[in-house]
Amino acid sequence: MSKDANLVEDANLVADAASPAPELGHEKPEREEPPRAPARAAAAPPPLPYQEMLRSTAYERMRAEHPEEFAPVSVFFTHDPRSAIDRRKGFRVKAALVYEAVTGHHSDDHTRANSLLLALANECHSRIIQVPTGDAAATAGGAGDASPGDALRTPRPDNQETDDKGKSNNAPAAELTDEGWDERQKRVVDGIFLVVGFLPKLNEAIAKSGGDRDGVDETFKSQHMHDIVTDVVKLENQLPLRDLLDVAGVVEAAVRETVAGAGEYKLPYAMDSFGDVVRDFCWYYSPFSSSRKAAASPFKSVAADDAMAARTLLDCLHMSVVKPPPPPQGAGASGGGATGRPSRMPTARELRRSGVRIQASETGRAEVEFAQPAVRLPALVYDFKLATVARNLLAREYDEQSKPVTRYFQMMNELVEDAADVRILRGAGVVRGGSGGGAQPQEVLRLVKGIDRHATYPSVYMAMDREIEKVRKYHDQRMASFFVRNRPGVIWASSVAAISVVAIVAARRNRG
């Protein structure tokens, strides 16, 4: 089939949603639908994550100070009526990505793309409320109780009137969006955007890059894609993984039912491999450099684990950068000598002066390891999304007792006092540039100094403070030595003495 023929076929992708009136002047004969068994009443969806945090004055303050890192720009998952205009504007962004994923074509026709997403969401929602999570994949091939006609009936905007034949009396019509749908339906729309549109695109870019994050960034190099990539990880745009799994279980059948000529559409991943999709998401978004296969994925059984299904992509990202907690100790076990009062990490220049070697670790976790004379630190990746990722991880930790990511950035604040410290860390591989050849030391310095301030008492992450305390103790012992404490002066004096001796010997030879 020619490309033009394919485009013609795509023009009829959404049979009734894109055009409520019959095309080409031919009227559809009215048909009486067979009676349907009533669908079971859908239970109210569980609340969206982080609602208490999002309503707090602390978050409002963070958002006001750094709106570019917290406020979505292009993609909006919020259902707050105050953000209805933003969500309506962002709907076409979701629709365009889904349309391209389903049809294989890019379309500038927003009505066509919006109609496809609405019809697909309608069909997915109909299937989800009748098929429990976990059973959806097994029965996805059947139509269940959903009527194809119902799935294709896209809600008409409230300001658009029709005559008795279904033709619009008002022109131009308002843009088709999910405005007016309930919360559960909107969450299906957002789930489709992630499951069908964004995550497959991200995983395809990761596969093509061969595990190189700079290569993935090349796929998303436009400002439009930068906005989408950063919006997806923001606190306000998080959904439970259960919502994504529900969509993944029914979307292939929903596409076949809804989209003409899309019988071969398949998600690029299976339900039982969804954990790998989450793992790759975490690898790409992590603030730290790591091998994709550095450790066993903790997300293998996400589709069968209710506790994991209640988490969000941001939760999973946090899990991936935090060392698993140690098993509980007995009542008489020692706490390792930690007092709970954080020690201050010396600056990079101070560590070099005392002979502490700074090395980069590839674990991809917010942890510090000291084995004298070397301290191993995670390799921070400076790229276009680092500030957004870091601040949203810190906001997620805000109400928690243990805050590993918060303590890491507090430590980095102590470690870098000026651009010279950043240059030392870059030389050690502890700070790495992202795409475009990396960042200037001043840029990294401003970011680190702006993310968090000094450590608080009591410790927010004692495991890291124990290691920092070891570094501090070793550094202080070394600096207590006269030679080490006065190394610059000693080296200068030794150099002067050596030069003087050489000069004297040379002068005597000339006389002789």
N, C-alpha and C positions, 0 to 999 in steps of 0.2 A: 504494500500500500504506500502511495506517495506521501510526502510530508504534508502537501496541501490536503489530501484526503484525511490524514490524521487530524489536521486542524479543523476540518469540517466536522469530523466526528466529535472533537472536543467541544465544538460549538453547541452540541446537544447533550453535554455531560449531565446536566441537572434538568431532568425532564420538566418538572413543574415548578421547581424553586426559582429558576432564573426568570421565568416568564409566566405569570399566572394565566394569561390568555392564550388560547391555541394559536400556533404560528401559521403564517401564510394564509390567513383567512379561513382555515378549516376549523370548524368547531368540533370539539371532542364530544361524542355522544355521552350523555349522562349514564353512569352505571350505578347500580345499587349495590353497595358493598355488602358482603355477607356479614351476618352478625358475628361479633367477636366476643370471645370470653373476656370478661373484664380483667385487666392487669391488676396484679396485687398492689395494694397501696404502698408507695415508696416511703420508707422511713426517712425521717429528717437526716440530712447528711451530718456527719460529725463536724464540729467547728473547724475552721481553717486554723493552721498552726500559728503560734506566736501572737494570738490576738491580744493577750494581756500586755505583752511587751510593746506591741504596736500602738496601744492606747496609752502607754505610760508617758509621763513628762520627760523621763530620761531619753526615750527614743525621739520624742518631738524635738528635744534639744540637739541630739545628734543629727537629725534630719535637717534642722535649720542651719547647723554649722557646715554640713557637707551634703547639700542636696544632690550633687552630681553622683555621689556614691550610694545614696539611699532611695531617692525618688526615681521610679522608672521613667524612661525617656520614650521608648518605642513600644514596649510590650507591657500590658497592664493585666494582672490577674485579680486585682482588687474588686470587691463587690460593694464597696462603700458608695452610697448614692452621691457623695460629694465628688467622687472621681468618675462619674458616669460619662462625662464628656471625654476624658482621657481614654477610658476603656473603649468608647465608640470610635475614637480616632485610631486607636491601636488595633482594632479588629481587622482592618484590611492587611496589616502586617502579618498577622497570624494566618489569614486566609490565603495570602499570596504564597507563603512558604508551604502550606498544606496542598494547595492547588498544584504547585510544581512537583511536589513529592508524589502525588497520586497520578497525575497525567503525564509527567515527564516534560511538560512545556511551561515556559514562563508566560504569564498573561498580564497585560496592562488593563484588562477589563475587570475592574474591581467588583462590579455587580456579579459577573460570572464566578469569580473566585469566592466572594462572600456567600453566594448562594450554595456553592458546593460545600463549604464548611458548615453552613447552617443545616443543610440536608443531612450531611454525614453525622453531625452532632445529634440531630433528632433521632436518627436511626440507632446510633450507638447508645443514646440515653434509653431508648425503648428497650433495647436488648439488656442493658446493664441492670435496670430495675427489675427485670424478670429472671435474670440468671445470676445467682450468687457468685461472688468473687471466688476463683478457684475452679468453678465448674464452667466458666465462660468459654475457656479455650476448647473444652471438649464438645460444646454444643454450638460453637460459633458458626458452623456451616448451615444451621437451620434458621428459619425465619422466626421461630418462636411464635409469640402472640402478636408480634408487630406487623402491621399492615404496611406494605410498600407505599401505598398512597399516603398514609399518615406520615411516613418518614420523609416524604418529599414535599409536604405542605409547610413551606417556610412561612413564619409569621409575617404578616404584612405590617409595615409601619403604621402607627396610629393615625397619622395625618393623611393617609392615602385612601380615598374613597373609591368604590367600584360601582359599576352598574350591574344590572341583573345578569349580565353575561360574564361578569368577572373582569371586565376591562377597566383600566384605571381612568378615573375622571380628572385626576390632578396630575400636573406635570410641572417641574420634574419630581419624581418620587424621591422620598428620603432614602438614604443609603441603607441597605439591608445589613443589620447587625444583630447581636443577641440581646439588645436592649429590650427589657420587658420580660426576659426569661427569668426563671427562678434560679436560686443559687446552685442547685445540683446540676441544672442544664449548663450553666455557665462554666462550672468546673469540668464538665465533659468537653466543652469547647477548648478550654485551656489544656486539658489532658491530650486532646487530639493534636493541638499545636506542638506539644512536646514530643509525644510518642510518634507521630507521623511526620511532622515537619522538622523540628530542631534536632532532636537526638540522632536520627539517622544521618542528617547532614554532618553533625559533629563527628560521628563514628566513621563516616566515609572519609572525612578529612584526616582523621587520626590514622586510618589504615593507609591512605596514600602517602602520608608524611613519613611512614616507617618509624613512628615513635619520636619524631622530632617536633617539639612544641613550636619552634619558629616556623616550621612547615605548615602546621595547622593554622597559625596566625595568618599565613599568606592567603589561606582560603577565606578568612574573615577580615581582609585588609581594608574594606570600605568602611566609612564611618557608620553607614546604615547597619552593617553586620556587627561592628563594634558595639553599637547601642543594644542590639538584640542579645549578644553574648553577655554583656554585663547586666542587662536587665534580668536575665534568667536566674542569676544567682542571688538577687537581692531579697532581703527578708520579706518584703511585701509581695513577692511573686512566688511563694512556696506553696506546693500542694503535697498532701500525703502521697507516698508511693502507691498506696492502694488505689487512688484515683487513676494513676497511670497504668497500673496493672489491669484495672477494669476495662479501660479503653483498649489496651493491647490485646485483651482476650476476645474482643468482638469486632475490632475495626476492619479486619480483612473481609469478613462476611458483610459488614455494613457498607463497605466500598462496593462490593459486588452487587448489593441490593440497590444502591443509590446511584452509582455512576455508570453510565452506559459505556460498554466496551472496556471495562476495567476488570474483567474476570481473572486476569493473571496477576493483579496487584498482590504483593506480599510484603509484609514488614521485613526489613533486612535482619531481624533477629527474632528468635523464638522466645516464648514465655520463660522457658527454663534457662535461657541465657541472658535474661534481663539484668541479672547481677553483673555480667561483664560490661553491659552498657553503662551501668552506674559506676563501675570501677574506672572505666575510661573517662567518664565525665569528671570524676574526682582527680584523676591523673592530670587532666588538662587544666582544671581550675585551681589546683593546689598552689599555694604561694611558694612551695618548695620544689626543688628539682629532685626527681627520682626516676629510677628505671620503672617502666610499666609493669615489669614482672619482679619487682624487688621483694615482694612478699605475697603470701597467699591472700586472695581477695576475701574480705569479710562479708561480701555481698552475694556469695554463691547461691544461697537459699532464700533470696529476698522474696521470690514469688510464693514460697510456702511458709514464710515466717511472719506471723501476725504482728509481732513487735517491730520487725524491720519494715513491714508494709505501712506502719503508722508513722514512720520517719519521712523526712523530706530529703530532697537532693542536697540542701545545705547541711542537714544533719549528717548525711553520708559523707560529705566533704569534710566536715569536722571530725568524724570518726577516722577518716583516712589519714589525718595529719596529727593525730593524738595517739600516744603510746597506750595500748590497752592497760587498764589498771591491774596492779599485782593482786594475787590472791590475798584474802584477808589474813592478817597475822594473828597469832594467839595473844592472849591477854598480857603475857609477859614478854612479848617480842619487843625488840628495841626499834626505835624510830630512826636509827642511823645517826643519832647525834644532832639532828636538825632541831633548831629552836623555834622555828616558825617565823623568825624575823629575817627578812630577805637581806642577803649580802649584795652589795653593789658590784657589778661586773666592771673591772678596769677597762679603760678605753683600749682600742686596738694598738695604739702607739705605746701605751704603758705595758701591755702584754709583750709586745716585741722587745721592749727595753729590758724586761725582766727575764727574757728567754723563753717565754711561753709560745709554743708553735700553734698557730691557728690552722685548722684543717677543716675541709668540707666533708660532711657525711652525705650519703646518698639514700638515707632511709625515707626521706620525704616527710619526716615527723618533727614536731616542735619539741625537740629534746636536746639536751646538752650532755656530752660525755667528756670527762676529764681523766686522762691517764698520763701523769706527768712524764714529760713536760708538754704534752699536746692536749689541746681542747678541741673537740669536734663539734661543729655547729651545722645545722641544716643550711643548704644552699638556697638563699632567697632569690627568686626569679623576678626581676623587674620587668614588667610588661604592661600593656595598656589596661589590663583588668586587675592588677595587683591591689590598688587602693580600694577598689570596690569589694573585692573578695575579702581583704583583711578587715575592713571596717564592719562588714556584715557578719563575719565570723566573731569579731569582738562583741558586736551587739547581741549575737546569739548566746554568747557566754555570760552576758551581763548579770543575770540573776542566778547563775550557778556558783556553787561553792568552789569548785576546782576550775581554774581558767588557764589551761596550758598555752593557748594561742595569745591570750592577753599577756601572760608572763614573758613569753618569747619576745613580743614587741617592746615590752618594758626593758628587757635585757638589751635589745638592739639599740634602744634609746641611750642606754648607759654606755654601750660599746662604741658608738660613733658620736664624737663631740664635734668634729668638723670634717671637711672633705678629705683631709689627709687620712683619717681613720677609714673612710669608705674605700680609698685607693688600696689600703692594706688588705681590707676584706676582699676586694675584687681580685687582688693578686693571689689570695689564698683560695679563690673559688667560692667563697662564702656569700658573695653577692654576684649575681650573673645578670647580664643584660638579656632582654627579650628580643623580639624581632626588631630589625632596623639597626643592628650593631650595638645595642645596649644603650644605657642611659649615662649621662654625665654624673660624676660624683655629687655635684650640688643637687641634682634632681633626686637622687636616692636619699641624700641627707634630709631634704625637705619632707620627703614622704615619711621616712622613719620618725623624724621629730614631730610630725603632725599626727601620726596614728595614735600613739599613746604616750603617757608621761611616765614618771618614775614609779618604781614598785611601791606597793602599799603594804602596810602591816595590818593584820597578819598576812603571811604568804598566801598567794592565790594558787600556787602550784609548788608544793614542797619538793617534789622529785627534782625539778629544775633547780630550785634554790640550794639543794644539797650539793649539786655539782658546781654551781657558781661559788658556793662557800669554799669548796676544795680549791678552785682556781684562785680565789681571793687569798686564801691562806698561803698557797705556794708562791703567789706573786709577792705577798708581803714579806715572806721569808727571804726570797731572793733579793728584794730591794733593801732588806736590812743589811746585807753585805756591803761593806764599804766600796768594794770594787764595782759591784753591780750598781749601787746607788749613784756612784760618781763615774760610771762608765764613759760618758761623753768627755769628761775632763781628763780621765786617765788616758783614754785613747788619744786625745789632743796632746797631752803632755808627752806621751810615748812617741808620738809622731814627731813632735818638735825635737825631742832628744835624739831620735834616730837621724833626723835631717842634720842636726848640729854635728853629730859624730861624722857623718859622711862629708860634711863641708870641711871639718877640721882635717880629716885624712886627705882630702883632695888638695887642701891648701899646702900641707906639708910636702906632698909629692911635687907640687909645682915649685916649691922652694928648692927641693933637692935636685 
